[in-house]
Amino acid sequence: SYVLTQPPSVSVAPGQTARITCGGNNIGSKNVHWYQQKSGQAPVLVVYDNSDRPSGIPERFSGANSGNTATLTISRVEAGDEADYYCQMWDRSSDWVFGGGTKLTVL
Amino acid sequence: QVQLVESGGGVVQPGRSLRLSCSASGFTFRSYGMHWVRQAPGKGLEWVAVITYDGSKKYYGDSVEGRFTISRDNSKNTLYMQMNSLRAEDTAVYYCAKDVAKNCAGDCPPDYWGQGTLVTVSP
């Protein structure tokens, strides 16, 4: 089955840019979606179809997908962005797959 | 606004059954596919199942295929998950979530999620 690989953790100072990667074989040919999950809360969709944002999600959140890596970029990081982030995609042979998650720490 | 409220969780012995429900409001339930996603304590997200808006197609994760059954009642705005032959590794918070777009064929990601219901499988 398809495997999505994320770094376990990413750290960034407030005001800087955080980049969270999601690796997979030829992932650039798939649609990738990203979720934010704060401690004790349900996940929230922050980017879908590689780079679209649901209503209410700040423009600071953006996505890109090419080759074997999809990337979630959070600009001007704030303390409130500290959370676990998960990538997700649909594959015809594996149905829905989640990455293992990345813990974003705001220093 | 969109509301999804799960219920039916609890403590159950291995091998027994449980049925989860998800009551939906704030959107046209019959037009959206619905997912179940679970999260074991301290672990990541695991997709469980999806059902299309009209119930005609259902897809399952490998770990629950043949044991769990997803269904819906569009007249009651309610999603269900029948869980049979439960195992210790099924212990998790179970979330229901709606598709981001209408009339998808099981291939749209979920946007709004409920707060989850905890299922504990223990002797």
Interface residues (C-beta under 8 A of the other chain):
Chain A: S1 H33 Y35 Q37 Q41 A42 P43 V44 L45 Y48 P54 D84 Y86 Q88 W90 D95 W96 V97 F98 G99 G100 G101
Chain B: H35 V37 G44 L45 E46 W47 V50 Y59 Y60 G61 D62 Y95 A97 V100 G106 D107 P109 P110 D111 Y112 W113 G114 Q115 G116
